[in-house]
């Protein structure tokens, strides 16, 4: 098994849960929601590993990219904010360097790795 780190994601919907900003440091777990009526590619972000404390969603563009990667996951997938989020305009969107970590088989990790430039 390998750990895979994917960087620079954006979360949205913080105003719906009353959260002011994504905390730096703690883990935030995520899960694809294919049954979501607004977006079948939606990826929800939770505050606990049991996926009960729903908090935010990944931005649509990021969720679309990450959905394919989640199919390779073996076990929990989690996000960790690496810097203080910045509120963009008046939207409830935080641009933060989020790292997404997941465990997957080595052959799968090689197939989803970014090519070196």
NUDOMI-661936 format. One record per residue (C-alpha): x, y, z; residue number from 1; chain; residue in one letter. Coordinates in Angstrom, 3 decimals. Layout:
<rs>
xx/yy/zz/nr/kette/rest
X/Y/Z/NUM/A/A
...
</rs>
This chain:
<rs>
xx/yy/zz/nr/kette/rest
0.000/0.000/0.000/1/A/X
1.051/3.588/-0.698/2/A/X
-0.080/6.927/0.641/3/A/X
-1.037/9.357/-2.113/4/A/X
-1.087/13.114/-1.538/5/A/X
-3.040/15.421/-3.841/6/A/X
-2.673/19.156/-3.245/7/A/X
-4.616/22.391/-3.707/8/A/X
-8.337/21.800/-3.348/9/A/X
-11.076/24.276/-2.543/10/A/X
-14.023/23.706/-0.182/11/A/X
-17.428/25.406/-0.398/12/A/X
-20.625/25.613/1.640/13/A/X
-19.178/26.672/4.981/14/A/X
-21.958/29.199/5.556/15/A/X
-24.565/26.406/5.567/16/A/X
-23.049/24.699/8.611/17/A/X
-22.197/27.830/10.560/18/A/X
-18.467/27.162/10.339/19/A/X
-16.411/30.297/9.814/20/A/X
-13.325/28.636/8.352/21/A/X
-11.654/25.311/7.859/22/A/X
-9.335/24.584/10.772/23/A/X
-5.664/24.066/10.042/24/A/X
-4.298/20.798/11.389/25/A/X
-7.232/18.459/12.158/26/A/X
-8.250/15.771/9.700/27/A/X
-11.403/16.146/7.631/28/A/X
-12.717/12.960/6.005/29/A/X
-14.411/12.812/2.634/30/A/X
-16.773/10.615/0.646/31/A/X
-18.207/10.679/-2.866/32/A/X
-22.004/11.219/-2.916/33/A/X
-23.291/9.760/-6.213/34/A/X
-26.903/10.157/-5.012/35/A/X
-26.586/13.916/-4.451/36/A/X
-29.484/15.582/-6.339/37/A/X
-27.561/18.780/-7.100/38/A/X
-24.323/17.173/-8.278/39/A/X
-23.713/13.455/-8.835/40/A/X
-19.952/14.131/-8.608/41/A/X
-20.241/15.805/-5.180/42/A/X
-17.660/14.945/-2.544/43/A/X
-18.715/15.765/1.005/44/A/X
-16.192/16.685/3.689/45/A/X
-16.891/15.501/7.243/46/A/X
-15.436/16.378/10.625/47/A/X
-15.312/12.786/11.887/48/A/X
-14.133/9.421/10.582/49/A/X
-17.647/7.927/10.908/50/A/X
-18.880/10.462/8.314/51/A/X
-21.689/11.835/10.495/52/A/X
-20.594/15.464/10.990/53/A/X
-21.121/16.858/7.498/54/A/X
-19.433/20.213/7.070/55/A/X
-18.471/21.234/3.542/56/A/X
-18.183/20.099/-0.059/57/A/X
-15.278/20.184/-2.444/58/A/X
-15.647/22.701/-5.253/59/A/X
-17.316/21.119/-8.328/60/A/X
-14.192/21.240/-10.488/61/A/X
-12.111/19.596/-7.761/62/A/X
-14.749/16.966/-6.999/63/A/X
-14.954/15.988/-10.658/64/A/X
-11.195/15.370/-10.747/65/A/X
-11.054/13.605/-7.396/66/A/X
-14.024/11.305/-7.991/67/A/X
-11.938/9.053/-10.236/68/A/X
-9.115/8.939/-7.714/69/A/X
-11.467/7.897/-4.890/70/A/X
-12.224/4.695/-6.797/71/A/X
-8.646/3.598/-6.049/72/A/X
-8.950/4.223/-2.293/73/A/X
-8.469/1.410/0.193/74/A/X
-9.789/2.683/3.530/75/A/X
-10.416/6.226/4.727/76/A/X
-9.766/9.273/2.594/77/A/X
-9.006/12.453/4.406/78/A/X
-8.174/16.109/3.887/79/A/X
-5.934/18.313/5.979/80/A/X
-5.752/22.098/5.630/81/A/X
-2.125/23.158/5.459/82/A/X
-2.667/26.916/5.656/83/A/X
-5.335/29.349/6.788/84/A/X
-8.147/29.452/4.205/85/A/X
-8.880/32.689/2.384/86/A/X
-12.482/33.716/1.802/87/A/X
-12.971/34.529/-1.874/88/A/X
-15.254/37.511/-2.493/89/A/X
-18.381/37.123/-0.388/90/A/X
-18.943/33.530/-1.394/91/A/X
-18.560/30.830/1.223/92/A/X
-15.540/29.425/-0.502/93/A/X
-12.141/28.912/1.022/94/A/X
-9.070/28.748/-1.142/95/A/X
-6.663/26.730/0.911/96/A/X
-3.862/24.363/0.234/97/A/X
-5.671/21.201/1.178/98/A/X
-3.875/17.933/0.974/99/A/X
-5.954/14.899/0.165/100/A/X
-4.470/11.617/1.364/101/A/X
-5.606/8.138/0.531/102/A/X
-4.176/4.647/0.639/103/A/X
-4.088/2.569/-2.512/104/A/X
-2.188/-0.283/-4.139/105/A/X
1.220/0.606/-5.616/106/A/X
0.117/-0.077/-9.202/107/A/X
-2.912/2.186/-8.721/108/A/X
-0.747/4.909/-7.158/109/A/X
1.564/4.856/-10.167/110/A/X
-1.369/5.192/-12.578/111/A/X
-2.817/8.271/-10.832/112/A/X
0.510/10.006/-10.153/113/A/X
1.177/13.301/-11.901/114/A/X
3.859/13.110/-14.591/115/A/X
7.135/14.768/-13.670/116/A/X
8.019/17.806/-15.754/117/A/X
</rs>
